[in-house]
Amino acid sequence: MSVVIVDKTAGTGFGRIQFLISGITPNIQLPSMDIVREEAAAALALREMDGPKPTIVLQDGRTGKIIPDPVSDALVYNNLLKRLFQWSYFVHTDDVPDDLLEECVWCLETFVRVLEEGSEAQLRAMGHITRSTPEHKVRLAKESMFLNAKMKAAAHMLKPRINRSADAATYLKYAVDYSRRTTPQININNKDLFITYAEALIRSGTHYKEAKKVLQEQLKTTDASADGVYTVVKCKVWLARLLRLQEKESAAKEHEDWLVKWFRKNPHFLPDRSILELLAPGGDLSSPVLEELGGIAWFAHRKHTDKTDNRLAKQCRQCGAREPLVKLSICSKCKKIYYCSTECQRKNWPAHKAGCRDLAGLNDRLAAMSLALPSSAQREKDFHAWLDVVDNTPLVSALNLHREARRGRTHIVFQEVVYTPKASREARAKFRVLRCSVFRVADVLRELERIMRLNRGEGAEYVASVVDEMELATRGQGVPFVILSYGKGVQPWLGGDAVPRKLLTERPYDPNWRKALNPHAPPVLIHLPDDKIEDAENDF
């Protein structure tokens, strides 16, 4: 599901905060896992208690008067187990340990009852509706809580350990019906909601007609970005399953053949966990698509090749559109950047103009070098092929963009590389990062200009242009950062990359990023000639 997530892993207990309503970022801290487990044990004891349950008295926070409304057992549980309920409601659905899943679902279902059974005065006394919330916005506040609790409960119910597909479908239908209203006041902004709803219907063996209608509607997406491709893949997976259940094998096989071909061409487009959730939902490994790929062994045997790596990076520079939803054409001048249409190329030209000139110049230089110094030219070609496919994800943690996204503009990665031509035929293995450090841009401008042989003052302009180009390339949806790559026998290259803001919040900080760059020989720190310039990885 597409969500609003705030990473609160550091010093706030366990997991990330997740709220499934767009535009709302909760300002809370998760309780520690010790407290969560303690209250989970207490919850089990309370439910198994013989005889009368505990009772509570709620007071009006403004007047201090006792609220006379009847107190349901759901309100009692919520009051006595506040931190367990808070954790269950806010923690990311991916961060709930298996042994706490059932308690988490129970809390969410019980909280739905709290909202259904509790009076406004009781909900205010419990803090679910704040004192500052005006009367006319109470219904909206309750609706937001209903949606978040029901969608999160449904997500857990579809996990193999819980496996309550029918209940998940009921909860998701509530959110689907709400989002279909002509003018919904709450923006779920969650395309996955409809596909997950169809999944729940199919897995529960009910309402196949509704599931097919939902999937076919989503399959008509006009979004050709990475998210759009993922939507199409998910729709085809579930349509194929549905058609198999309806014994329409020929129609199912059309979708399955498309999926097998796509997965073979794009084996690393999705994380392993996402692929398994798609092809083996609930632990069911009987997927014809997975069988055709080679079963579970496919995950271990699939390899990174130059073709698969290039497909990962291949997208329209202007709008982010990807194949196979559109046909991409390469820029005839730089022979590196792709566009889905002449209109996108024209719109992107102001941003691409300078880079196109540099890349075209590089191509001319390599062509001339190939005649006079073929081995040097090959090394330079391998260097740029490596730059095209290398995974810069570890550098996101090096810059600590999880903590401060603006560091992508104020800091820079220096990486010294070494040529390893015999390591593999694949481009990603032709170079290895030997040394790597993070510096403040302002501290290393003179050093950058020296390495790149720029005139004084050009370094700042160059860095700014790289950041601007990355910003435009991601259409403002990514956090740009700058990398200076250099090494013996290759021309230094100042380039950039960008991490999607959504991905930045979904993937946690990796303190072992150096090992991720090179597991066998993690790069060491760079010591610049000016020993006053220190590594700024942790200069918060």
C-alpha positions as CSV (number, residue, x, y, z in Angstrom):
1,M,0.0,0.0,0.0
2,S,1.2,3.5,-0.7
3,V,1.5,5.2,2.6
4,V,2.8,8.2,4.5
5,I,5.6,6.9,6.7
6,V,7.9,8.7,9.2
7,D,11.0,6.8,10.2
8,K,11.2,6.9,14.0
9,T,13.5,3.9,14.5
10,A,16.2,5.8,16.4
11,G,15.6,5.8,20.1
12,T,11.9,5.5,20.0
13,G,11.3,1.8,20.6
14,F,10.7,-0.5,17.6
15,G,9.8,0.2,14.0
16,R,8.7,3.0,11.8
17,I,5.5,5.1,12.2
18,Q,3.0,4.5,9.4
19,F,-0.3,6.3,8.8
20,L,-2.3,5.3,5.7
21,I,-3.9,8.7,5.1
22,S,-2.1,11.1,2.8
23,G,-1.2,14.5,4.2
24,I,-1.1,13.4,7.9
25,T,2.2,13.0,9.7
26,P,1.7,11.9,13.3
27,N,4.0,13.5,15.8
28,I,4.4,10.7,18.2
29,Q,7.0,8.2,19.5
30,L,6.5,4.5,19.6
31,P,6.8,2.8,23.0
32,S,9.7,0.4,23.7
33,M,9.3,-3.2,22.7
34,D,9.7,-4.3,26.4
35,I,6.5,-2.3,27.2
36,V,4.7,-3.6,24.1
37,R,5.4,-7.2,25.0
38,E,4.5,-6.6,28.7
39,E,1.1,-5.2,27.7
40,A,0.6,-7.9,25.1
41,A,0.9,-10.5,27.8
42,A,-1.5,-8.5,30.0
43,A,-4.0,-8.3,27.1
44,L,-4.1,-12.1,26.8
45,A,-4.6,-12.4,30.5
46,L,-7.4,-9.9,30.5
47,R,-9.3,-11.7,27.7
48,E,-9.0,-15.0,29.4
49,M,-10.1,-13.7,32.8
50,D,-13.1,-15.4,34.3
51,G,-15.8,-13.4,36.0
52,P,-16.3,-9.6,35.8
53,K,-13.9,-7.6,33.7
54,P,-12.2,-4.5,35.2
55,T,-14.1,-1.2,34.9
56,I,-12.9,2.4,34.4
57,V,-14.2,5.8,35.0
58,L,-13.7,8.5,32.4
59,Q,-13.7,12.2,33.2
60,D,-14.3,15.3,31.0
61,G,-10.9,16.9,30.6
62,R,-12.3,20.4,30.7
63,T,-14.8,20.2,33.6
64,G,-13.5,17.3,35.5
65,K,-17.0,15.8,35.7
66,I,-17.5,12.0,35.3
67,I,-18.8,11.0,31.9
68,P,-22.0,9.1,32.5
69,D,-22.0,7.2,29.1
70,P,-21.8,3.4,29.4
71,V,-18.2,2.1,29.1
72,S,-17.8,-0.8,26.7
73,D,-15.2,-3.5,27.2
74,A,-13.4,-2.2,24.1
75,L,-12.9,1.2,25.9
76,V,-11.7,-0.7,29.0
77,Y,-9.1,-2.6,27.1
78,N,-7.9,0.5,25.3
79,N,-7.6,2.4,28.5
80,L,-5.7,-0.3,30.4
81,L,-3.4,-1.2,27.4
82,K,-2.8,2.3,26.0
83,R,0.8,1.7,24.8
84,L,0.0,-1.6,23.1
85,F,-2.9,0.0,21.3
86,Q,-0.8,3.0,20.3
87,W,2.0,0.8,19.0
88,S,-0.4,-1.4,17.0
89,Y,-2.1,1.6,15.5
90,F,1.0,3.5,14.4
91,V,3.7,0.9,13.7
92,H,4.6,0.1,10.1
93,T,2.8,-3.1,9.0
94,D,6.1,-4.6,7.9
95,D,7.7,-4.1,11.3
96,V,5.3,-6.2,13.4
97,P,7.1,-9.4,14.7
98,D,5.2,-12.6,13.9
99,D,4.7,-13.4,17.6
100,L,2.8,-10.1,18.1
101,L,0.7,-10.2,14.9
102,E,-2.4,-11.7,16.6
103,E,-2.3,-9.2,19.4
104,C,-1.7,-6.3,16.9
105,V,-4.8,-7.4,14.9
106,W,-6.8,-7.8,18.1
107,C,-5.9,-4.2,19.1
108,L,-6.8,-2.8,15.7
109,E,-10.2,-4.6,15.7
110,T,-10.9,-3.6,19.2
111,F,-10.0,0.0,18.4
112,V,-12.5,0.0,15.5
113,R,-15.1,-1.0,18.2
114,V,-13.9,1.9,20.4
115,L,-14.7,4.3,17.6
116,E,-18.0,2.6,16.9
117,E,-19.2,2.3,20.5
118,G,-17.5,5.3,22.3
119,S,-19.3,8.6,22.6
120,E,-17.6,11.8,21.6
121,A,-17.1,12.7,25.2
122,Q,-15.4,9.4,25.8
123,L,-13.2,9.6,22.7
124,R,-12.1,13.1,23.8
125,A,-11.4,11.8,27.4
126,M,-9.2,9.0,25.9
127,G,-7.3,11.5,23.7
128,H,-8.4,10.0,20.4
129,I,-10.1,13.3,19.6
130,T,-8.2,16.3,20.8
131,R,-9.6,19.1,22.8
132,S,-8.8,21.5,20.0
133,T,-10.8,19.5,17.4
134,P,-14.0,21.5,16.7
135,E,-17.4,19.8,16.7
136,H,-17.8,20.0,12.9
137,K,-14.5,18.1,12.4
138,V,-15.2,15.2,14.8
139,R,-16.7,13.0,12.2
140,L,-13.8,13.5,9.9
141,A,-11.3,12.7,12.6
142,K,-13.2,9.5,13.4
143,E,-13.3,8.6,9.7
144,S,-9.5,9.0,9.4
145,M,-9.0,6.7,12.4
146,F,-11.5,4.1,11.0
147,L,-9.7,4.0,7.7
148,N,-6.2,3.7,9.2
149,A,-7.2,1.0,11.6
150,K,-9.2,-1.1,9.1
151,M,-6.6,-0.9,6.3
152,K,-3.8,-1.9,8.7
153,A,-5.8,-4.7,10.2
154,A,-6.5,-5.9,6.7
155,A,-2.8,-5.8,5.7
156,H,-2.0,-8.1,8.7
157,M,-5.0,-10.4,8.0
158,L,-3.5,-11.2,4.6
159,K,-0.3,-12.4,6.1
160,P,0.2,-16.2,6.2
161,R,0.3,-16.3,10.0
162,I,-3.2,-14.7,10.3
163,N,-4.7,-15.7,6.9
164,R,-8.2,-14.1,7.4
165,S,-8.8,-13.1,3.8
166,A,-12.6,-12.7,4.1
167,D,-12.3,-10.4,7.1
168,A,-9.6,-8.4,5.3
169,A,-11.9,-8.0,2.3
170,T,-14.7,-6.7,4.6
171,Y,-12.4,-4.0,6.1
172,L,-10.9,-3.1,2.7
173,K,-14.4,-2.7,1.2
174,Y,-15.0,0.0,3.7
175,A,-12.0,2.0,2.4
176,V,-12.7,1.2,-1.2
177,D,-16.3,2.4,-0.9
178,Y,-15.1,5.6,0.8
179,S,-12.5,6.4,-1.8
180,R,-15.1,5.9,-4.6
181,R,-17.3,8.7,-3.2
182,T,-17.6,11.7,-5.5
183,T,-15.9,14.1,-3.1
184,P,-14.2,12.2,-0.3
185,Q,-12.9,14.5,2.4
186,I,-10.0,12.2,3.3
187,N,-7.4,11.5,0.7
188,I,-6.3,7.9,0.9
189,N,-4.3,8.3,-2.3
190,N,-3.6,4.6,-2.4
191,K,-3.8,2.8,-5.7
192,D,-2.7,-0.4,-4.0
193,L,-5.8,-0.3,-1.9
194,F,-7.9,-1.5,-4.9
195,I,-5.5,-4.3,-5.9
196,T,-5.2,-5.5,-2.3
197,Y,-9.0,-5.5,-2.0
198,A,-9.2,-7.7,-5.2
199,E,-6.5,-10.0,-3.7
200,A,-8.5,-10.4,-0.5
201,L,-11.7,-11.2,-2.5
202,I,-9.8,-13.8,-4.6
203,R,-8.1,-15.4,-1.7
204,S,-11.3,-15.6,0.3
205,G,-13.0,-17.3,-2.7
206,T,-15.8,-14.7,-2.9
207,H,-17.1,-12.0,-5.3
208,Y,-14.9,-13.0,-8.2
209,K,-16.9,-10.7,-10.5
210,E,-16.1,-7.7,-8.3
211,A,-12.4,-8.6,-8.1
212,K,-12.1,-8.9,-11.9
213,K,-13.8,-5.5,-12.4
214,V,-11.4,-3.8,-9.9
215,L,-8.3,-5.3,-11.5
216,Q,-9.4,-4.5,-15.0
217,E,-10.0,-0.9,-13.9
218,Q,-6.6,-0.6,-12.4
219,L,-5.0,-2.2,-15.4
220,K,-6.0,0.8,-17.5
221,T,-3.5,3.0,-15.6
222,T,-2.1,5.9,-17.6
223,D,0.9,6.0,-15.2
224,A,3.9,4.6,-17.1
225,S,6.4,5.3,-14.2
226,A,8.0,2.6,-12.1
227,D,4.8,2.7,-9.9
228,G,2.7,2.2,-13.0
229,V,4.7,-0.8,-14.1
230,Y,4.3,-2.3,-10.6
231,T,0.6,-1.7,-10.8
232,V,0.3,-3.6,-14.1
233,V,2.4,-6.5,-12.8
234,K,0.3,-6.9,-9.7
235,C,-3.0,-6.7,-11.7
236,K,-1.8,-9.3,-14.1
237,V,-0.7,-11.6,-11.3
238,W,-4.1,-11.5,-9.6
239,L,-6.0,-11.6,-12.9
240,A,-4.1,-14.8,-13.9
241,R,-4.9,-16.4,-10.5
242,L,-8.6,-15.4,-10.8
243,L,-8.9,-16.8,-14.3
244,R,-7.3,-20.1,-13.2
245,L,-9.8,-20.4,-10.4
246,Q,-12.5,-19.8,-13.0
247,E,-10.9,-22.5,-15.2
248,K,-10.2,-20.0,-18.0
249,E,-6.7,-21.3,-18.6
250,S,-6.1,-19.8,-22.0
251,A,-6.9,-16.3,-20.8
252,A,-4.8,-16.9,-17.6
253,K,-1.8,-18.0,-19.7
254,E,-1.8,-14.8,-21.6
255,H,-1.1,-12.9,-18.4
256,E,1.3,-15.5,-17.1
257,D,3.4,-15.5,-20.3
258,W,3.6,-11.7,-20.1
259,L,4.7,-11.9,-16.4
260,V,7.3,-14.6,-17.0
261,K,8.9,-12.6,-19.8
262,W,8.8,-9.4,-17.7
263,F,10.4,-11.1,-14.6
264,R,13.1,-12.6,-16.8
265,K,14.0,-9.3,-18.3
266,N,13.6,-7.4,-14.9
267,P,14.7,-9.9,-12.3
268,H,15.8,-7.2,-9.8
269,F,13.1,-4.6,-10.4
270,L,11.4,-5.7,-7.2
271,P,12.8,-6.8,-3.8
272,D,12.6,-10.5,-3.1
273,R,10.0,-10.0,-0.4
274,S,7.7,-8.2,-2.8
275,I,8.1,-10.9,-5.5
276,L,7.3,-13.6,-3.0
277,E,4.2,-11.7,-1.7
278,L,3.0,-11.5,-5.3
279,L,3.8,-14.9,-6.6
280,A,3.4,-16.9,-3.4
281,P,0.7,-15.1,-1.3
282,G,0.1,-16.8,2.0
283,G,3.0,-19.1,1.4
284,D,1.3,-20.8,-1.6
285,L,4.2,-21.8,-4.0
286,S,1.9,-23.2,-6.7
287,S,2.1,-20.2,-9.0
288,P,2.5,-21.1,-12.7
289,V,4.6,-18.0,-13.1
290,L,7.0,-19.0,-10.3
291,E,7.2,-22.5,-11.6
292,E,8.0,-21.3,-15.1
293,L,10.7,-19.1,-13.7
294,G,12.3,-22.1,-12.0
295,G,10.6,-22.1,-8.6
296,I,12.2,-20.8,-5.4
297,A,15.7,-21.6,-6.9
298,W,15.2,-18.7,-9.3
299,F,15.9,-16.2,-6.6
300,A,19.3,-17.7,-6.0
301,H,20.2,-18.3,-9.6
302,R,19.1,-15.0,-11.2
303,K,22.1,-12.7,-11.9
304,H,22.9,-9.1,-12.5
305,T,23.9,-8.6,-16.1
306,D,24.7,-5.5,-18.1
307,K,21.3,-5.9,-19.8
308,T,19.3,-6.3,-16.6
309,D,21.2,-3.4,-14.9
310,N,20.6,-1.1,-17.8
311,R,16.9,-1.9,-17.8
312,L,16.7,-0.9,-14.2
313,A,18.1,2.5,-15.0
314,K,16.2,3.0,-18.3
315,Q,13.4,5.5,-18.1
316,C,12.3,8.7,-19.7
317,R,14.4,11.5,-18.3
318,Q,11.5,13.9,-18.3
319,C,8.4,12.0,-17.0
320,G,9.9,8.7,-15.7
321,A,8.0,6.5,-18.1
322,R,9.3,3.0,-18.5
323,E,9.1,0.1,-20.9
324,P,7.1,-2.0,-21.6
325,L,4.3,0.6,-21.0
326,V,5.9,3.0,-23.5
327,K,8.6,2.8,-26.2
328,L,11.8,4.6,-25.2
329,S,14.2,6.2,-27.7
330,I,17.8,7.3,-26.9
331,C,19.1,10.8,-27.3
332,S,21.0,10.8,-30.7
333,K,23.6,13.2,-29.4
334,C,24.7,11.8,-26.0
335,K,23.5,8.3,-26.7
336,K,22.8,7.8,-23.0
337,I,19.5,9.5,-21.9
338,Y,16.1,8.1,-22.9
339,Y,12.8,9.8,-23.8
340,C,9.3,8.4,-24.4
341,S,8.4,11.2,-26.9
342,T,9.7,14.2,-28.7
343,E,7.6,16.3,-26.5
344,C,9.3,15.0,-23.3
345,Q,12.7,15.5,-25.0
346,R,11.9,19.1,-25.9
347,K,10.7,19.9,-22.4
348,N,13.8,18.3,-20.8
349,W,16.3,20.0,-23.1
350,P,17.0,23.0,-20.9
351,A,18.0,20.6,-18.1
352,H,19.8,18.1,-20.4
353,K,21.6,20.6,-22.6
354,A,24.8,20.9,-20.5
355,G,25.0,17.2,-19.7
356,C,24.4,16.3,-23.3
357,R,27.3,18.4,-24.4
358,D,29.6,16.8,-21.9
359,L,28.5,13.3,-22.8
360,A,28.8,13.9,-26.5
361,G,32.3,15.3,-25.9
362,L,33.2,12.2,-23.9
363,N,32.0,10.0,-26.8
364,D,34.1,11.9,-29.3
365,R,37.2,11.7,-26.9
366,L,36.8,8.0,-26.5
367,A,36.5,7.4,-30.2
368,A,39.7,9.3,-30.8
369,M,41.4,7.6,-27.9
370,S,40.4,4.1,-29.2
371,L,42.7,4.7,-32.3
372,A,45.7,5.9,-30.4
373,L,45.4,4.3,-27.0
374,P,43.0,1.4,-27.2
375,S,43.7,-0.1,-23.7
376,S,43.2,3.4,-22.1
377,A,40.0,3.9,-24.1
378,Q,38.7,0.5,-23.0
379,R,39.4,1.4,-19.3
380,E,37.6,4.7,-19.7
381,K,34.6,3.0,-21.4
382,D,34.5,0.4,-18.6
383,F,34.5,3.2,-16.1
384,H,31.5,5.0,-17.6
385,A,29.7,1.7,-18.0
386,W,30.3,1.0,-14.3
387,L,29.0,4.5,-13.4
388,D,25.8,3.7,-15.3
389,V,25.0,0.5,-13.5
390,V,26.6,0.8,-10.0
391,D,24.1,0.7,-7.1
392,N,24.4,3.9,-5.2
393,T,22.0,2.9,-2.5
394,P,24.7,2.5,0.2
395,L,25.7,6.2,-0.4
396,V,22.2,7.2,0.7
397,S,23.2,5.9,4.2
398,A,26.7,7.3,3.9
399,L,25.2,10.8,3.5
400,N,22.6,9.9,6.1
401,L,19.7,11.3,4.0
402,H,17.3,9.4,6.2
403,R,18.0,11.9,8.9
404,E,18.4,15.1,6.9
405,A,17.4,15.1,3.2
406,R,19.1,18.5,2.7
407,R,22.5,16.9,3.2
408,G,22.2,15.8,-0.5
409,R,22.8,19.5,-1.3
410,T,25.2,20.5,1.4
411,H,27.4,17.3,1.3
412,I,29.2,15.3,-1.4
413,V,30.6,11.8,-1.6
414,F,34.2,11.3,-2.8
415,Q,35.0,7.8,-4.0
416,E,38.3,6.6,-5.2
417,V,38.1,3.6,-7.4
418,V,40.4,0.9,-8.8
419,Y,40.1,-0.9,-12.1
420,T,39.5,-4.6,-11.9
421,P,39.0,-5.7,-15.5
422,K,39.5,-9.4,-14.9
423,A,36.9,-9.7,-12.1
424,S,34.0,-10.3,-14.5
425,R,32.6,-9.5,-17.9
426,E,29.8,-7.5,-16.3
427,A,30.2,-3.8,-16.1
428,R,29.3,-3.6,-12.3
429,A,32.4,-5.6,-11.5
430,K,34.9,-3.7,-13.6
431,F,35.7,-1.2,-10.8
432,R,35.8,-1.4,-7.0
433,V,35.5,1.5,-4.5
434,L,38.8,1.6,-2.7
435,R,38.3,4.7,-0.5
436,C,35.1,6.6,0.3
437,S,34.2,9.6,2.4
438,V,31.5,12.2,2.9
439,F,32.5,15.9,3.0
440,R,30.8,19.2,3.2
441,V,30.6,20.7,-0.2
442,A,31.9,24.1,1.0
443,D,35.0,22.5,2.5
444,V,36.1,20.6,-0.6
445,L,35.4,22.9,-3.5
446,R,39.1,23.7,-4.1
447,E,40.0,20.0,-3.8
448,L,37.2,19.1,-6.3
449,E,38.4,21.8,-8.7
450,R,42.0,20.4,-8.4
451,I,40.9,16.8,-9.1
452,M,38.7,17.8,-12.0
453,R,41.1,20.5,-13.3
454,L,38.5,23.2,-13.1
455,N,39.0,26.9,-12.8
456,R,38.5,28.5,-9.5
457,G,34.8,29.0,-8.9
458,E,33.6,26.4,-11.4
459,G,33.3,23.7,-8.8
460,A,30.3,25.3,-7.0
461,E,28.6,25.9,-10.4
462,Y,29.2,22.3,-11.4
463,V,27.8,20.8,-8.2
464,A,24.7,23.0,-8.4
465,S,24.1,22.0,-12.0
466,V,24.3,18.3,-11.0
467,V,21.8,18.8,-8.2
468,D,19.4,20.7,-10.4
469,E,19.5,18.1,-13.1
470,M,18.8,15.3,-10.6
471,E,15.9,17.4,-9.1
472,L,14.4,17.8,-12.6
473,A,15.0,14.2,-13.5
474,T,12.9,13.0,-10.5
475,R,10.3,15.7,-11.0
476,G,10.8,16.8,-7.5
477,Q,9.9,13.4,-6.1
478,G,13.5,12.5,-5.2
479,V,16.3,13.6,-2.9
480,P,19.3,14.4,-5.1
481,F,22.9,13.9,-4.1
482,V,26.3,14.4,-5.7
483,I,29.2,11.9,-6.2
484,L,32.8,12.6,-7.3
485,S,34.3,9.4,-8.7
486,Y,38.0,9.2,-9.6
487,G,40.9,6.8,-9.8
488,K,44.2,6.0,-11.5
489,G,43.9,6.0,-15.3
490,V,40.4,7.4,-15.5
491,Q,39.1,10.9,-16.1
492,P,37.4,12.1,-12.8
493,W,33.6,12.3,-13.1
494,L,31.2,14.4,-11.1
495,G,27.8,12.9,-11.3
496,G,24.6,12.6,-9.3
497,D,21.8,10.3,-8.3
498,A,18.5,10.7,-6.5
499,V,16.6,8.5,-4.0
500,P,12.8,8.6,-4.2
501,R,11.4,10.2,-1.1
502,K,9.0,7.3,-0.6
503,L,11.9,4.8,-0.7
504,L,14.0,7.0,1.6
505,T,11.3,6.6,4.3
506,E,10.6,2.9,3.7
507,R,14.2,1.6,3.8
508,P,16.0,2.1,7.1
509,Y,19.5,3.6,7.5
510,D,22.3,1.1,7.0
511,P,25.2,1.7,9.4
512,N,27.2,-1.0,7.4
513,W,27.0,0.9,4.2
514,R,30.8,0.5,3.5
515,K,30.4,-3.2,3.6
516,A,27.4,-2.9,1.2
517,L,29.7,-1.1,-1.2
518,N,32.2,-4.0,-1.2
519,P,31.5,-6.9,1.2
520,H,35.0,-8.4,0.8
521,A,37.1,-5.2,1.2
522,P,35.0,-2.3,2.6
523,P,36.4,1.0,1.4
524,V,38.4,3.0,4.0
525,L,38.3,6.8,4.7
526,I,39.8,9.3,2.2
527,H,42.5,11.5,3.6
528,L,42.7,14.7,1.6
529,P,46.0,16.7,1.2
530,D,44.5,19.4,3.4
531,D,44.4,17.5,6.7
532,K,42.1,20.1,8.2
533,I,39.2,18.8,6.0
534,E,37.6,16.0,8.0
535,D,35.1,13.4,7.0
536,A,31.6,14.8,7.6
537,E,29.5,11.6,7.7
538,N,28.3,12.3,11.2
539,D,28.6,16.1,11.5
540,F,25.1,16.7,12.8
